[in-house]
């Protein structure tokens, strides 16, 4: 059946090639978000929207698009969409879980290892011309093998991060609002405990919770002060889960040893205290940015839209 689709930002060619000719497509081939007014204007008369996390889909936007049937977010998180408002307007919301799980877990480990072994500092030192001879005392970092990994948020990505710890012989502690089943805990050698215990005992704390009112600034000054002075914090989930001002102080004053961050409170702005800190690894929100994974995410978003436009259930509804 005919339909109309608005793609609000760049989408891989492989994903767009799946859209049949009878679907009318308005494609905004840009990395930049549309102004709210232009977004609402281009949604007029559209049946479906594929968007990225840079598009804020709120009640105002939904009210101006009465024919809209689905918003397909090209991400696993969907805090950019007012899901409750979408339900009031009868609009289905979908995301792209599973296809990015392993890639994001890989990158969380890349941050963890880079921060622990001071890879960014070492790279800068090697390039600077300061390296004139081997030095016994140069850039000592922390071991990873045999240490304790704490995982906050034990969904798909949190579990994938924990699975990788098996290869390093690590003790794994985790916390989630819903405890995993005994088989999962056994397979991952993971022990359920409370957040305070994780913060107190973990050598590495990796954050994988969704961004909710209850998780905003989950890692605040009190949490950071309770961690080991030798600990590393990793956040590859959502920026506002960590209080950046408190983290900048923690790194500067030695409350913890280091951090690896892929997400920030006010992206693309980063707290000045983090930018200037040597003991933090910073990345521009690229946790899922592998070729295969980004194509898979775009493809899943298109398949969700086509299913709904054909009168079928969405593949991955929120």
RAFENCOR-V268239 format. One record per backbone hydrogen bond with DSSP energy under -0.5 kcal/mol. NH is the residue of the N-H (numbers start at 0). CO is the residue of the C=O. Records with the same first field share a line. If there is no record, write none. Layout:
NH: CO ; CO
This chain:
2: 21
4: 23
5: 47
6: 4 ; 25
7: 5 ; 49
9: 29
14: 11
15: 11
16: 12
17: 14
18: 15
22: 19
23: 2 ; 21
25: 4
26: 24
27: 6 ; 25
28: 26
29: 27
38: 34
39: 35
40: 36
41: 37
42: 38
43: 40
45: 42
46: 3
47: 3
48: 69
49: 5
50: 48 ; 71
54: 51
55: 53
56: 54 ; 79
57: 55
61: 57
62: 58
63: 59
64: 61
67: 64
68: 46
69: 46
70: 91
71: 48 ; 69
72: 70 ; 93
73: 50
74: 72
80: 77
81: 56
82: 80
85: 81
86: 82
87: 83
88: 84
89: 86
90: 85
91: 68
93: 70
94: 315
95: 74
98: 96
100: 97
101: 97
103: 99
104: 100
105: 101
106: 102
107: 103
108: 104
109: 105
110: 106
111: 107
112: 108
113: 109
114: 110
115: 111
116: 112
117: 114
118: 113
121: 117
122: 118
123: 119
124: 120
125: 121
126: 122
127: 123
128: 124
129: 124
130: 124
131: 129
137: 134
139: 136
141: 115
145: 167
146: 143
148: 146 ; 170
149: 203
150: 148 ; 172
151: 149 ; 205
152: 150 ; 174
158: 154
159: 155
160: 156
161: 157
162: 158
163: 159
164: 160 ; 161
165: 161 ; 162
166: 163
167: 164
168: 165
169: 164
170: 146
171: 188
172: 148 ; 170
173: 190
174: 150
178: 176
184: 180
185: 181
186: 182
187: 183
188: 184 ; 185
189: 184
190: 171
191: 189
192: 173
197: 193
198: 194
199: 195
200: 196
201: 197
202: 147
203: 147
204: 231
205: 149 ; 203
206: 204 ; 233
207: 151
211: 209
214: 211
215: 211
216: 239
217: 214 ; 240
218: 240
219: 217
223: 219
224: 220
225: 221
226: 222 ; 223
227: 198 ; 201
230: 227
231: 202
232: 257
233: 204
234: 259
235: 206
238: 263
240: 237
241: 238
242: 218
243: 241
246: 242
247: 243
248: 244
249: 245
250: 246
251: 247
252: 248
253: 249
254: 249
255: 249
256: 230
257: 230
258: 278
259: 232
260: 280
261: 234
262: 234
265: 268
266: 263
268: 265
273: 270
274: 270
275: 271
276: 273
280: 258
281: 279
282: 260
284: 261 ; 282
288: 285
289: 287
293: 289
294: 290
295: 291
296: 292
297: 293
298: 294
299: 295
300: 296
301: 297
302: 298
303: 299
304: 300
305: 301
306: 302
307: 303
308: 304
309: 305
310: 307
311: 306
317: 92
